[in-house]
Amino acid sequence: MKLQTDTIVVDQAGTKLAYVDSGAPSGAYTTIFAVHGLGFNSGIFERVQEKAKDANVRFVAVTRRNYEGSTPFSEAELDVIAGGTEKEKTTFMINRGVELLVFIDKFLVEKKTPSSQEGNPNGGVAIIGWSLGNTVTLAAIAHLCSAAPEVQARLAPLIHTLILHEPSKNILGHTPEASNWLPLTAFDQTILEDAEIPFFAWWVSAYFQHGDLSTREHEVLQYQVPAFNLRPPTAYSLSSAGRISVIESGSPAKTDIPYLSLSAQLLASYNAVYSKEARDLLPNMKVFLLSGENSPAFAPSTTWMVEDHDKQHGGGFIRAKMLKEINHFSMWDDPEITLQAYLDCIARTF
């Protein structure tokens, strides 16, 4: 199956976002827009996209700024990430959210995608942020009011599903527990700079054997060392399939790491999910969190945190599910299971 690639201009400055499109199924269908994470470009969704049409879904993988095909950040934008004022950082994140909203709106208009209808799971829009991609998808939801009025009017009734696919606590603007560890120089200065992204790609795509997750105790989590008796890291599968290009180890990944310093802005985007303002703007939207039980420790830890936050807000804001025998890269290693999990969210069956 040949996937379609193209770009869409998202502002008057000519900024482009690249994308890979699975194409339209016959009849009514839901359009999924998915945004990739740190170091891995939109090609990571390829195996899910190949199965999308048969599931009556159009699956669009959007390439974030600074990754191949999309417009790089300007020096001024990079300066804001690295050390801008809080106001500048807020504007930066608003712009990332609006870029995605404009992209979605233009795609829907250009492709004449079907609208959603009350009681009908087909039609409309589902948005998925995977890992660091949640910074952009949550910013889009939080800042819909910053988009042009006509964009708001078209998208508000169409967006019916938001899926947070395995964010970490700091991606949601919260401080991780003290025992949390990542093989990045920001967390461990002993890691050599030129080895940072290759090491991270191997580690984050590995399978971890945690203790009894039903205890919801951080002491049962394995924070550093992947398991030897489970499946090999997904990075090996990418390499053997000739898709090592999915990993971008240069400036894109390096630019992503300082995103985690935008904690106030990331927290504001996450908190919008619980706000009356966002719910009033997006009356049809339901929010879900998916994670894997064999992912790094940040996955179950964040799942527990989000479940607690949902209860603190009265419940019914975010439904969370942990997938068995799944790692952080389920969309590549287990595309059938992953696509079905997405469809279950859209159909409200869990």
N, C-alpha and C positions, 0 to 999 in steps of 0.2 A: 504494500500500500504506500503510495507516494503522498506525503504530507505537503501542504502548501505553505510557502513562506512569503512574507511581504512586510511592509512597514506602514505605519499610520502617523501622520503629522499631528501633534497634540497641542501646539501653541503657535502664536504668531511669529515666534523666533525660528520656527522650522524644526523644533525638536521632534525626533522620531522615536517611536517604540517599535521594535521588530516583533514579529510573532510567527508562530507555527500553528496552522489551522488543520484540523482533521477533516474539514469539509462537512457539508450539510447532509444529514440523513434525509430520507424521504418522509413527507408528512410533517406533522408538528413535532418539535423537539426543544429540549432545553439547551441553552448555550452556557458552557462552563468556561470561565476565564480563570486561569491558574498562573500564579506568579512564583518563580523559583527562589531558591535561597542563596547562601553564601558560597562562592567558589564553583557552583554547579549551575550551568545555564539552562535555558528552557528545554534543551534536548533531553533533560532527565525525565520529562513526561512522555517521551516518544512511545513507549510500550503501552501506556494507558490510552494514548491518542489512537493507536492502531486498532483498539477495540471499541472505540467510542461510537462509531456509526452503527454497529450491530446492537448497541445498547440504546439507540435512539437519542444520542447525545452529540452535540457539536462541541469539540474540546479545543479551546484556543489557549496555547501556552505563550505568555507574554514575556518578552525579554526586558529586564530592568535596565535602567540607564547605566552606562559604563561597561556593559557587557556587549560582546560582538554583535553588531547589527543595529544596536540602538545608539542614540547620541550620547557621547561621553559627557561627564560633568565638566563644566567650565572651571577655571582656576578659582573664580569667586565662589562657586558652589562648594568646591573642595575645601576652601578656607573656612566656610561656615561649618561644615561637618567637623573639621579639625579643631576649631576654636572660636566659633561665632558667638554672638550674644544670644541670650535665651529667646529674644524676639526674632532674631535672624534664623535661629534653629526652628522655631515654630513656623515661620514662613516657608522654610525649606521643606518641612514635612507636609504642610498644606499643599505646596506645589507638587509634591510626589503623589499625593492622593488625587488631586485634580487632574494630573496627567493621565492617571489610570482611568478616571471617570470619563474624560474626553475620549480616550482610546475606546472604551467600551461603547460609548454612545455612537461614535463614528462607525465602529464596526457593525453595530446593530442596524444602523440606518443604511449603510452601504450594502450589507448582505441581506437586508429585508428579513431578519430573523423573526420567528413567531413570538407573539405576546403570550403572557401567561393568562389563564382564565381561572376563575374561582373554582376550586375543587378539581382542577385538572393539573396533574404533575408535569405535563409537557408544556413547553414554552417558557418564556421568561429567562432569568439570569441567575446563575450560581457563581459565586466568587470564592476562589481557594487561594489562600496564602500558605506556602510551604516554608517552614523554618523562617529564615530572615525575610522571606517574601511577605510575611505577615505585617512587617513594618509599613509596607505600601498598601496592602489591602485594607488594613485597619484605618490607615490615614484616609483612604478614599471614603470609607463609611463615616468616619468622624467628621469629615470636612465636605460632605455633599453640599452643605449650605454655601460653600465657597465657590462651587461651580456655577456656570452661567444658568440663569433661570430656566432656559429651554432644556438644558441638559438635566437639571433637577427634575423638571416636569416629566421628561421621557423616562428617566431611569427609576424614579421613586416607586412606581407601581410594578416595575419589572424585576427588581432585585428581590428574590424570595429566599435565597440561601447564602449564608456566609460560613465557610468552613475554615477553621484554624487548624491547619495540618501541622501538628507538632512544633509549635514555637517553644522557645526557652523562656524562663522567667524574665531575663533581661530584655528579650525582644518585646515583652509586654510591659516593660518599664519598671520591673521589680528586681530587687537585689537577690541574686541566688544565695543559697545556703553556703556557709563558709567552706564546706567540704566539696563544693562544686569545682570541677577542673576541666579545662579545655586545652588541647595542645596548640595554643596560640601564644605568641610572645606577650600579649596583653595579660595573660594569666600565668605564664611561666617563662621567666627570662632566660632559663637555661636552653630553650629551644632555639636553634640557629635560624636566622631569618630566612635563608634560602631553602630550608627544609620545612618551614612552617606550613605552607598550604598543602604540599604532598603528604606530610604527616597528618594534618587535619583531615584530608580527604580519605585517607585509609582508616583513621580512628573513628570518625563520625559515621562512616558507612559500615562499621563492623557490627557484630551481634554481641550483646551483653547479657550475661546470666545474672539476674538479680535474685534476691531472696523472695520471700512471700509478699507480693505486692498488695495483697488484701489487708495487710496490717497497716498500710499507709504510713509506715515509719521510714524515715530517711536512712536509718541504720542498715536497712536491708538492701540498699542500692549499691551497685558497683560503680564507682565514679571514674576509675582510671583504666582498668585492664579489661579488654574484650575477652569473651569466652573462646576457648580452643576447641570445644566439643560441639559447636553449633556451625552455622553456615559461614563461608568466608566473606570478608568485607565486599560490599557492592562494587567498590572501586576495581576489584579484580574482574568482576563480570563485565564492567564497562570496557575494560582493557581487552578482554578476550573477544568481545563483540565488535571491536574496532571503533568504539565510541568514546575513547579517552578524551576527545575534543569537548565532551560535555563538561569536563573540568577545566575551568579557566583560572590558572594559578598566578596570573600577573596582576596588573593594577586593579582589575575589577574586585577581586577578593580583598586586596589590601585596602581598597577604599571602603569596602563593606564593614570592616572591623570597627572603625571609629563610629559607625552608626550606633553601636551599643552605648556610646557616651551621651546619646540624645535621650536620656532616660525620662526626663520630664515630658518631652513631646510624645515618646512612645507610650508612657503611662496615660497621657490624655487621650490618645487614640484608643487604647484598650478600654479605658473607663467609659468611653462613648457608647460601648455596647450595652451598658447598663443604664444609660441615660434616657429620660423621657423624650428629649429633643430628637435623638436619633430614631427612637421607636416611632415617634410621630411622623418623621420624615419618611421612614421606610416601614410602613404598617404591615407589609407582607413578609418581612424578613425574619427568618429563624436562624439562630447561630449554633454551630456545633464545633466541638473540638475532637480531633482524632489523634491518637498516639499509638506507639507500638510497645509491647511489653519487653522486647529485646533491643530497644533503642538505648542510646546513652542515658545516664541517670537524669538528665534534665527533662526528659520526656515524662516519665511518671511523676516526677517532682512537680512539674508545671501543671499536669493534669489534676493532681490533688489540690494545688493552690486555686486553680480555676473553679473546681467543684466547691471549695470552701467559699470563694467569693460569690458564687452564684447563690449559695444558701444565705450568705450575709445580706444579699440584696433582695431576699424574699423568694428566690427560686424561679425557674422558668426562663432564664435569660440565655444560658448556654448549656447544652446537653453534651456530655463528654463520654467518649467510648475508647477503651484501650483494646487494640487488636492483638490477638494471640499470635505468638511466634513471628512477629513482624518487627522489622527494624526501621530506622529513620528513612530508608530509601525503598519503601514498599512499592512506590509507583514504578520502580524498575525491576525489583526482584519478584514482586507479587502483584502484577498489574490487574489481574482479574479480581483479586480480593480488594485491592485499593479502589478500583472503579466501582465495585459493588458497594463499598463503604460510602463513597461519594453519592451514589444513587440512593442509598438508604437515607442519607441526610436529606436529599431533595424530596424523597417520597415521605419523609417523616416517619420512617418505620423503625426507628430505635429511639 
